Amino acid sequence: MKSFRKELHFHTKTRRAFINITPDVERAIAESGVKEGLVLVNAMNITASVFINDDESGLHKDYESWLERLAPEKPYDQYNHNGYEDNADAHLKRTVMGRETVCAITNGRLDFGTWERIFYGEFDGMRDKRVLIKIIGE
């Protein structure tokens, strides 16, 4: 069984962003040489997310609106966590969107449905963040 590890690095220009990282994961699979196996993709920061969905701009705007209604950024003093930092909302948004995804690799490719794509969700950007890609298989 093979094992392969790669990190992606992000530093968004905005507090929140959704980035399609599917091509990065596909490149990592090709680099790994794994033809049959699994790929784990996870955010290595508590205020970021990795999830699977459609790459459609209207949907991304819907996520932004929905998440902001669930956990509004402001006023900062509505959260007990806020004090040194003002990112309690980002922690909550990450919890809703999830930490990671695990995907099947078949014939050296992501075994996806028609519209499925992997996204990095940033909820407290403008700082250095990482995503781990871990691939195991044959």
Secondary structure, DSSP 8 states (H G I E B T S, - for coil): -EEEEEEEEE--SSSSEEEE-HHHHHHHHHHHT-SSEEEEEEESSTTEEEEEE---HHHHHHHHHHHHHHS-S--GGG-SS-SS-S-HHHHHHHHHH-SEEEEEEETTEE---TT-EEEEEESS-SS-EEEEEEEEE-
